[in-house]
Amino acid sequence: MTGKLDKVVTRRDFLNQVGKVGGAVAVYGAMDSLGLLGGSMFASASSFNAPKKSDLVMANKIGKKVVILGAGIAGLASAYELSKAGYDVHILEARDRTGGRNWTVRGGTEETEINGVKQVAKFEKGQYMNAGPARIPQHHVTIDYCRELGVELEVFTNANEAAYYYQENAGPLSNTKIRKREIKADTRGYVAELLTKAANQTSLDENLTSQDIERLTAYLTRDGALNSSKKYTGSSYRGYTELPGAGLKPGTIGAPHKFNHILESGMMNYFSSEYSFDQQMLMFQPVGGMDSIPKALEAKLPGKITFGAEIQEIRQTADGTRVVYTIKGKTKEMTGDYCICTIPLSVLKNIPADFTPEMNNAIKSINYATTGKIAFQFKNRFWETEDRIMGGMTTTNMDINQIWYPSYGYLSKKGVVIGYYNFGQAAVNLGNMSIAQREKHALAQGAKIHKSYTSEFENSFSVAWHKIKYNEGGWASYSASDLKNYYPTLNEPQGRIYLAGEHLSYMTGWMSGAFESARIAVTQIHERTLKETNTKVKVG
């Protein structure tokens, strides 16, 4: 989800881009075309009229039975909304827990990867890692469900300017940890200086009045902390080499990094990820672990979930559905009027089902993101005491990609740090290592940034999502072609079978995608139920 520049931008390239745009949006257009701004500020809000028992009573209907496959967020939300409306629901879940990819690892958590490698977490009480989703944007429907279910939230520190950038093989700034605030302040300063020069060129005269140019220049001067000569020479925005203090300690502002060095480092490439709509502060997390959400939903569905049920077949007739599953070595069946299938497409593609050829082809055509995480429990919170980093994340071009500092337990003794959160080939490479090799590699990479990394290390737990049974990948990864050719098919009901999950949304990877897709399936089934007649229609 991180927006990146495809190439290093030179001063000449930047000014050329500015010259290509005009009008009052000149500055924005240039920045956006260079990838220095985030995604759209507009998002469609889903509307949802939850089905009610009164709907069925007024229509003289009874709640149909709905068999739901998977107790992840989509499956739980589907069952929760339908049960409130009087439907008979039951969830078949292959695991021995709810949540699916929403998975909080604590001490004693066990997991065996597809290749048979087993791990047991050794985190101390109160320490945990969110192996899957770990943050919730303010505008996501997930927040509404947390409110409704009574899930207590706390702030997740998604951005912290005190954390570091660390790049290798990227010019003069390589192999040096640099505070994010330094790079951001210096970049703003140099860009403001360039735009101030561009604003005074005659190419803007047709679209901006002299007063407009004056106001734009004033804004850039303040934003970039330019001096009276409209030059950037550094500012307190970037921090101090010696902090201001009492007595005769005014503080010392560090010298700015050279602009061409910043461009060569590629650190600018990371900015847009924090500006994008779903990454903007503030963000939140449930107190005590992300699995508080599925646990709260599970509590609303007593006796409605069968664990350890591996789906073998998904069948249907004109008036019902039939699901074949195995549990403890025995084959069983469950029938219903409808079925909501929330199984990830990466797994569903290998389950025989009564789908059309078009649907089967669509299911098999979607790739899933490769991603992984490792969590380290440390004896002491050295990132707080030595580096003065309170939450947030360090970003690097090493294969570990990101280091996340915990957004809970501040000032306590121990803590769990996400030692890598990576994607693509890096996730495949590390995930294909042995458990011990992952740990060793990530510790070595992190030690380049934090001197106490290895000495304070206690234990680890790592997750390679392409090796996790019942997931076999992180989240649906659609190409533009997939969205055009396959996504519409995936969103169409298959007779009495409906699909739901984050993969049935434009918010793949987010819990909100799962919640909203569940609402769509629930609404479709409810509307269909209300339209059915009470008497059988005789054929012929």
Stockholm file with secondary structure:
# STOCKHOLM 1.0

chainA/1-540         MTGKLDKVVTRRDFLNQVGKVGGAVAVYGAMDSLGLLGGSMFASASSFNAPKKSDLVMANKIGKKVVILGAGIAGLASAYELSKAGYDVHILEARDRTGGRNWTVRGGTEETEINGVKQVAKFEKGQYMNAGPARIPQHHVTIDYCRELGVELEVFTNANEAAYYYQENAGPLSNTKIRKREIKADTRGYVAELLTKAANQTSLDENLTSQDIERLTAYLTRDGALNSSKKYTGSSYRGYTELPGAGLKPGTIGAPHKFNHILESGMMNYFSSEYSFDQQMLMFQPVGGMDSIPKALEAKLPGKITFGAEIQEIRQTADGTRVVYTIKGKTKEMTGDYCICTIPLSVLKNIPADFTPEMNNAIKSINYATTGKIAFQFKNRFWETEDRIMGGMTTTNMDINQIWYPSYGYLSKKGVVIGYYNFGQAAVNLGNMSIAQREKHALAQGAKIHKSYTSEFENSFSVAWHKIKYNEGGWASYSASDLKNYYPTLNEPQGRIYLAGEHLSYMTGWMSGAFESARIAVTQIHERTLKETNTKVKVG
#=GR chainA/1-540 SS CCCCCSSCCCHHHHHHHHHHCCGGGHHHHHHHHTTCSCSCSCCCCCCCCCCCHHHHHHTTCCCCEEEEECCBHHHHHHHHHHHHTTCEEEEEESSSSSBTTCCEECTTCEEECTTSCEEECCCCTTCCEESSCCCEETTSHHHHHHHHHTCCEEEECCCCTTSEEECSSSSTTTTCCEEHHHHHHHHHHHHHHHHHHHHTSGGGTTTSCHHHHHHHHHHHHHHHTCCTTSCCCCCGGGCEEECCCSSSCCCEECCCCCHHHHHHHTGGGGHHHHHSGGGCSCEEEETTCTTHHHHHHHHTSTTCEEETCEEEEEEEETTEEEEEEEETTEEEEEEESEEEECCCHHHHTTSCBCCCHHHHHHHHHCEECCEEEEEEEESSCHHHHTSCCCSEEEEESSTTCEEEECSSSTTSSCEEEEEEEEEHHHHHHHHTSCHHHHHHHHHHHHHTTCTTTTTTEEEEEEEEGGGSTTTSSSSEECCHHHHHHTHHHHTSCBTTEEECSGGGSSSTTSHHHHHHHHHHHHHHHHHHHHHSCSSCCCCC
#=GC SS_cons         CCCCCSSCCCHHHHHHHHHHCCGGGHHHHHHHHTTCSCSCSCCCCCCCCCCCHHHHHHTTCCCCEEEEECCBHHHHHHHHHHHHTTCEEEEEESSSSSBTTCCEECTTCEEECTTSCEEECCCCTTCCEESSCCCEETTSHHHHHHHHHTCCEEEECCCCTTSEEECSSSSTTTTCCEEHHHHHHHHHHHHHHHHHHHHTSGGGTTTSCHHHHHHHHHHHHHHHTCCTTSCCCCCGGGCEEECCCSSSCCCEECCCCCHHHHHHHTGGGGHHHHHSGGGCSCEEEETTCTTHHHHHHHHTSTTCEEETCEEEEEEEETTEEEEEEEETTEEEEEEESEEEECCCHHHHTTSCBCCCHHHHHHHHHCEECCEEEEEEEESSCHHHHTSCCCSEEEEESSTTCEEEECSSSTTSSCEEEEEEEEEHHHHHHHHTSCHHHHHHHHHHHHHTTCTTTTTTEEEEEEEEGGGSTTTSSSSEECCHHHHHHTHHHHTSCBTTEEECSGGGSSSTTSHHHHHHHHHHHHHHHHHHHHHSCSSCCCCC
//
